[in-house]
């Protein structure tokens, strides 16, 4: 009897151990060792705004029910804990040069076309049509599940003259997945998409136009992209980041939580027209960047999304969701125009942002607030911004919360007509601050500041002769200087 009981206990321990390994470890043949320090682990506390990435079902979460197996393995390439099956109505797994073909899928969680090869692929004058909503959540956002056209596996894929239409939730238009499993800052597998002279239209929620994650690379030229769903930026990135370079074209978003550009990557856009008809114009999360060169950007942010309590055109923040590493965020714009039709032109919260403007035409139709640096719906970091202006005209009010910091640097003949205030009320009517925080101002010998109200700042560097009082007083660290 004792022998039988001991045997039964041993069998139970074997079954239990097997279950633990099946649920907790990556499959055999997956990436071994530990992920780079700080790039997976437990995400920081905090909640991303609804539809701005994050959420469950990605790394550290539970995959949708019934999605086992995988395309070439039981996890996405580089993945750690999300398990599902990639399915394509058509699949390209070797070098190919294709012209004039049509691809379509009406099936849930099935792409119309998947390119999964390390070889070069050329797609010319193709049409891609995708319907069939997905419940895949962040498997769609991070790994490309249900995308209309998904490129992965290290391929260099060139697309030209394409027409791509997606009418489903979780169905991004063209998805470049670099295979790093959502490890922010980790290198991808070389997957690179070159797409030019093409049209992409998406209508479902969670369906960006061009989407890059996992260390993927996307080069886009002369595209016409329009999205209409929630959380569907025209130029979109998510966990694992990557590199996006756009030259020319028109990129329009119409949905809630859908800026023209959403960056958890390094994104450069030149000579393009960018329009957001409901949300922010662009959004940068965490240690990432957007550079605009000779672009015309217009935003009419009239609805707040998720945790947001302000309306703004350029939003720079850190959600603490794990979708982006913490660190300096960079927004750089040279030439072109920036038109803000609603709310504050710039808004910085819960991160350290560096904003650099050179010769940009700024049109603020929404309010007189040039920038707000203050608390919003996220926490865990400081609110710090540096605004560098070179050969730049600035006007408006600088709002700096009592626990926040702004540094303003005016160089190369820049002018600023405005004041500083710490009296801040959110778009939802809540009092955020009543006193101004830390404000540092530097003027070079070619730049000027014209006061529009009595102004209190922490430090000043430059000649007071370049400050035009206009009948108002300037106080520096409590001492009246003008």
C-alpha positions in Angstrom: 0.0 0.0 0.0 2.8 2.4 1.0 4.6 1.6 -2.3 1.5 2.3 -4.3 1.0 5.6 -2.5 4.6 6.7 -3.1 4.2 5.8 -6.8 1.0 7.8 -7.0 2.6 10.9 -5.4 5.6 10.7 -7.7 3.4 10.5 -10.8 1.5 13.6 -9.5 4.7 15.5 -9.1 5.8 14.7 -12.7 2.5 15.9 -14.1 2.6 19.1 -12.0 6.2 19.8 -13.1 5.4 19.2 -16.8 2.4 21.7 -16.5 4.6 24.3 -15.0 7.2 24.1 -17.8 4.5 24.1 -20.4 2.9 27.3 -19.1 5.9 29.2 -17.9 8.8 28.6 -20.3 9.4 29.4 -23.9 9.2 26.4 -26.2 12.3 24.4 -27.0 14.3 26.1 -29.8 13.2 29.6 -28.8 15.6 32.3 -27.7 17.6 31.1 -24.7 19.1 33.0 -21.8 17.8 36.1 -20.2 16.4 39.1 -22.0 18.6 42.3 -22.0 18.5 44.1 -18.6 15.5 46.2 -18.2 13.9 45.3 -21.4 11.3 42.7 -20.3 10.8 41.9 -16.7 7.8 43.3 -14.9 6.4 46.5 -16.5 6.3 49.6 -14.4 3.2 50.5 -12.5 0.7 52.6 -14.5 -2.0 52.5 -17.1 -1.7 53.4 -20.7 -4.4 55.5 -22.2 -7.2 53.5 -23.8 -6.1 52.5 -27.3 -2.6 53.9 -27.0 -1.0 50.5 -26.8 -0.4 48.5 -23.6 -3.1 46.3 -22.2 -3.2 42.6 -21.6 -2.5 39.8 -24.0 1.1 40.8 -24.9 4.3 39.9 -23.1 3.4 39.1 -19.6 -0.2 38.7 -20.4 -2.5 35.8 -21.5 -3.0 35.1 -25.2 -6.6 34.9 -26.5 -8.4 31.7 -25.9 -7.8 29.0 -28.4 -4.7 30.4 -29.9 -2.0 27.8 -29.5 0.7 26.7 -32.0 2.5 29.2 -34.2 3.8 30.1 -37.6 7.1 28.2 -37.5 6.8 27.6 -33.7 4.5 28.1 -30.8 5.4 31.8 -30.2 5.9 34.8 -32.4 9.6 35.2 -33.3 11.4 36.5 -30.3 8.3 36.2 -28.2 8.4 35.1 -24.5 4.9 34.4 -23.3 2.4 35.2 -26.0 1.4 32.1 -28.0 -0.8 32.1 -31.1 -0.8 30.9 -34.6 0.0 33.1 -37.6 -2.3 32.2 -40.5 -2.3 33.8 -43.9 -4.7 33.3 -46.8 -1.5 33.5 -48.8 2.1 33.1 -47.6 5.4 33.9 -49.2 8.3 31.9 -47.6 11.0 32.4 -50.2 12.4 35.0 -52.6 9.7 36.2 -54.9 9.0 38.9 -57.5 5.2 39.3 -57.8 3.1 41.7 -59.9 -0.6 42.4 -60.2 -1.8 39.8 -57.8 -4.9 40.1 -55.5 -4.9 38.9 -51.9 -7.9 38.8 -49.6 -9.1 37.4 -46.3 -12.4 37.4 -44.6 -11.3 35.1 -41.7 -10.8 36.2 -38.1 -7.1 36.3 -37.1 -6.0 35.6 -40.6 -3.8 38.0 -42.7 -4.5 38.4 -46.4 -0.8 38.0 -47.0 2.1 37.0 -44.9 5.7 37.4 -46.0 7.9 35.2 -43.7 11.4 34.7 -45.1 14.9 36.0 -44.8 14.9 36.5 -48.6 14.1 39.6 -50.6 10.5 39.9 -51.9 9.1 42.4 -54.4 5.4 43.1 -54.7 4.2 45.4 -57.5 0.7 46.7 -58.2 -0.9 44.2 -55.8 -4.3 44.6 -54.1 -4.9 43.5 -50.5 -8.3 43.3 -48.9 -8.9 42.3 -45.2 -12.1 41.8 -43.2 -12.7 39.7 -40.2 -12.4 41.3 -36.7 -9.8 40.0 -34.2 -10.0 39.5 -30.5 -6.2 39.3 -30.4 -5.6 42.5 -28.6 -1.9 43.1 -28.2 -1.0 40.1 -30.3 -2.4 42.4 -33.1 -0.6 45.5 -31.7 2.8 43.9 -30.9 3.2 41.0 -33.4 1.0 41.6 -36.4 -1.8 39.1 -35.9 -4.7 39.8 -38.3 -2.8 42.4 -40.3 -3.8 42.9 -43.9 -0.1 42.5 -45.0 2.4 41.2 -42.5 6.2 41.2 -43.2 8.5 39.3 -40.8 11.3 36.8 -40.6 14.1 39.2 -41.6 12.8 39.8 -45.1 13.6 42.9 -47.1 10.2 43.4 -48.9 9.7 46.1 -51.5 6.1 47.2 -52.2 5.0 49.6 -54.9 1.8 50.7 -56.5 -0.3 48.7 -53.9 -3.9 49.3 -52.8 -4.5 47.9 -49.3 -7.9 48.1 -47.6 -8.7 46.8 -44.1 -12.2 46.9 -42.7 -11.7 44.9 -39.5 -10.6 45.5 -35.9 -7.0 44.7 -35.1 -6.1 44.7 -38.8 -3.2 47.0 -39.4 -2.6 47.8 -43.1 1.1 47.0 -43.6 2.9 45.6 -40.6 6.7 45.3 -40.2 7.5 43.0 -37.3 11.2 42.9 -36.4 11.1 39.8 -34.3 12.6 41.1 -31.0 9.6 39.9 -29.0 8.7 43.4 -27.7 12.0 44.0 -26.0 12.3 47.8 -26.1 15.7 48.8 -27.3 16.7 45.3 -28.5 17.8 44.8 -32.1 15.4 43.3 -34.6 16.0 40.5 -37.1 16.5 42.8 -40.1 12.9 42.8 -41.3 12.6 45.9 -43.6 9.7 47.2 -45.6 10.1 49.6 -48.4 6.7 50.8 -49.6 6.1 53.5 -52.1 3.3 55.1 -54.3 0.6 53.1 -52.5 -2.7 53.6 -50.9 -3.7 52.3 -47.5 -7.2 52.7 -46.0 -8.3 51.1 -42.6 -11.6 51.6 -40.9 -11.5 49.3 -37.8 -10.3 50.0 -34.3 -6.7 49.1 -33.6 -5.9 49.3 -37.3 -3.0 51.6 -38.1 -1.9 52.4 -41.6 1.8 51.5 -41.6 2.7 49.7 -38.4 6.2 48.9 -37.0 7.1 46.9 -33.9 9.7 44.5 -32.5 12.7 46.3 -34.0 11.3 46.4 -37.5 12.2 48.9 -40.1 9.9 50.7 -42.5 10.7 53.1 -45.3 7.6 54.8 -46.8 7.5 57.1 -49.8 4.5 59.0 -51.3 1.8 57.1 -49.6 -1.8 58.0 -49.2 -2.9 56.7 -45.8 -6.3 57.2 -44.1 -7.5 55.5 -40.9 -10.9 55.9 -39.2 -11.0 53.6 -36.2 -10.0 54.1 -32.6 -6.4 53.6 -31.7 -5.4 53.7 -35.4 -2.6 56.1 -36.0 -1.8 56.6 -39.7 1.9 56.1 -38.9 1.9 53.7 -35.9 4.4 51.9 -33.7 4.2 49.8 -30.5 6.2 47.7 -28.1 9.7 46.7 -29.2 10.0 49.9 -31.3 12.0 50.2 -34.5 12.8 52.7 -37.2 10.4 54.5 -39.5 11.4 56.9 -42.3 8.7 58.6 -44.3 9.2 60.8 -47.4 6.2 62.6 -48.9 2.6 61.6 -49.0 -0.6 62.3 -47.0 -1.4 60.7 -43.7 -4.8 61.3 -42.1 -6.4 59.9 -39.0 -10.1 60.3 -38.0 -10.6 58.2 -34.9 -10.4 58.7 -31.1 -6.9 58.0 -29.7 -5.6 58.0 -33.2 -2.9 60.7 -33.9 -1.4 61.0 -37.3 1.8 59.6 -35.7 2.2 57.5 -32.6 5.8 56.9 -31.6 7.3 54.2 -29.5 10.2 54.2 -32.0 12.5 56.6 -33.9 10.4 58.2 -36.6 11.5 60.7 -39.2 9.0 62.3 -41.7 9.9 64.7 -44.5 7.7 66.7 -46.9 4.5 65.1 -45.9 1.0 66.3 -45.0 -0.2 65.1 -41.6 -3.8 65.5 -40.4 -5.6 64.4 -37.3 -9.3 65.2 -37.3 -10.2 64.1 -33.7 -7.0 63.3 -31.7 -3.6 64.7 -31.1 -1.4 65.4 -34.1 1.4 63.3 -32.8 2.1 61.4 -29.7 5.5 60.3 -28.3 5.7 57.8 -25.5 8.8 57.5 -23.3 12.3 57.3 -24.7 11.5 57.7 -28.3 11.5 60.4 -31.0 9.7 62.1 -33.9 11.5 64.3 -36.4 9.5 66.4 -38.9 11.2 68.1 -41.8 9.2 70.5 -44.1 5.9 68.9 -43.1 2.5 70.4 -42.7 0.8 69.1 -39.5 -2.8 70.0 -38.5 -4.7 68.6 -35.5 -8.1 69.2 -34.1 -8.1 67.4 -30.8 -11.6 67.7 -29.6 -12.1 64.5 -27.6 -10.0 63.2 -24.7 -8.9 59.5 -24.7 -8.2 57.2 -21.7 -6.4 58.9 -18.9 -5.9 62.2 -20.7 -7.4 65.3 -19.1 -6.0 67.9 -21.6 -6.6 68.6 -25.3 -3.4 69.2 -27.2 -1.7 68.9 -30.6 1.8 67.5 -29.6 1.6 65.2 -26.7 4.7 63.8 -25.0 4.3 61.5 -22.1 5.2 58.2 -20.4 2.3 55.8 -19.6 4.5 53.5 -17.5 2.7 50.5 -19.2 6.0 48.9 -20.4 5.4 49.8 -24.0 8.3 52.3 -24.0 11.4 52.7 -21.9 11.7 55.7 -19.7 14.1 58.4 -20.7 14.3 61.6 -22.8 11.6 62.1 -25.4 12.5 64.1 -28.5 10.3 66.1 -30.8 12.2 68.0 -33.5 10.6 70.1 -36.3 12.3 72.1 -39.0 10.4 74.2 -41.5 6.9 73.5 -42.5 3.8 74.4 -40.4 2.1 73.3 -37.2 -1.5 74.2 -36.8 -3.3 73.5 -33.5 -7.1 73.9 -33.8 -7.9 72.8 -30.3 -6.3 73.0 -26.9 -2.6 73.5 -26.1 0.0 73.3 -28.9 2.4 71.2 -26.8 1.7 69.2 -23.7 4.4 67.4 -21.6 3.6 65.1 -18.7 5.3 62.3 -16.7 8.5 62.4 -18.9 11.5 64.5 -19.8 10.9 66.0 -23.2 13.2 68.0 -25.5 11.4 70.0 -28.1 13.4 71.7 -30.9 11.8 74.1 -33.4 13.6 75.7 -36.3 11.8 78.0 -38.7 8.4 76.5 -38.2 5.2 78.4 -38.9 3.1 78.0 -35.7 -0.6 78.6 -35.9 -2.4 78.3 -32.6 -6.2 78.5 -33.2 -7.2 76.5 -30.1 -6.0 78.7 -27.3 -3.1 81.0 -26.3 -1.2 78.2 -24.6 2.0 77.4 -26.4 3.0 74.6 -24.0 1.8 73.0 -20.8 4.2 71.1 -18.5 2.2 69.6 -15.7 0.5 66.6 -14.1 -2.0 64.7 -16.1 -3.5 61.2 -15.9 -0.2 59.3 -15.4 2.3 59.2 -12.6 5.7 57.8 -11.7 8.0 60.3 -13.3 8.6 64.1 -13.3 7.2 66.7 -15.7 10.3 68.2 -17.4 10.6 70.0 -20.7 13.2 71.9 -22.7 12.0 74.1 -25.5 14.8 75.0 -27.9 13.9 77.7 -30.5 16.2 78.6 -33.4 15.2 81.2 -36.0 11.8 80.7 -34.5 8.8 82.9 -33.7 6.9 81.9 -30.5 3.8 83.4 -29.0 1.5 82.4 -26.2 1.5 81.4 -22.6 3.9 78.9 -21.0 2.0 76.9 -18.4 4.3 75.2 -15.8 2.8 73.3 -12.9 4.1 73.8 -9.4 6.0 70.5 -9.4 7.2 70.8 -13.0 10.2 72.3 -14.9 10.5 74.2 -18.2 13.7 75.5 -19.8 13.3 77.9 -22.7 16.3 78.6 -25.0 16.0 81.3 -27.7 18.7 81.4 -30.3 19.5 82.5 -33.8 17.2 85.5 -34.0 14.2 83.9 -32.3 11.4 85.9 -30.7 9.0 85.1 -28.0 5.9 87.2 -27.2 4.3 85.8 -24.1 4.3 85.1 -20.4 4.6 82.3 -17.8 1.9 81.0 -15.5 1.3 78.2 -13.0 -2.5 78.6 -12.9 -3.6 75.5 -14.7 -7.0 73.9 -15.1 -7.5 70.8 -17.1 -10.0 70.4 -20.0 -12.2 68.5 -17.5 -12.3 71.5 -15.2 -10.0 70.2 -12.5 -7.5 72.5 -10.9 -4.0 71.1 -11.6 -1.8 73.8 -10.3 -2.1 77.3 -8.8 1.6 78.3 -8.7 4.3 78.4 -11.3 7.1 75.7 -11.0 10.7 76.0 -12.1 11.2 78.1 -15.2 14.7 78.8 -16.7 15.0 81.2 -19.7 18.1 81.8 -21.9 18.3 84.4 -24.6 21.3 84.8 -27.0 22.3 88.2 -28.2 20.2 87.9 -31.4 16.9 86.9 -29.7 14.2 88.8 -27.9 11.4 88.3 -25.4 8.4 90.6 -25.3 6.3 90.3 -22.1 2.5 90.1 -22.3 1.9 90.1 -18.5 3.8 90.3 -15.2 6.1 87.3 -15.3 7.8 85.2 -12.6 10.7 82.8 -13.5 13.4 81.0 -11.6 16.5 82.0 -13.6 17.5 84.1 -16.6 20.6 84.1 -18.7 21.2 86.8 -21.3 20.9 90.5 -21.6 17.9 92.2 -20.1 18.2 94.7 -23.0 16.7 91.9 -25.1 13.6 91.7 -22.9 10.9 94.1 -23.9 8.9 95.0 -20.8 5.9 96.3 -22.8 4.7 97.8 -19.5 5.0 94.6 -17.5 7.5 93.4 -14.8 9.9 90.5 -14.9 10.8 88.8 -11.7 13.7 86.4 -11.5 13.9 84.2 -8.4 11.7 86.7 -6.6 13.7 89.8 -7.6 12.2 92.4 -10.0 14.6 92.8 -12.9 12.3 94.9 -15.2 
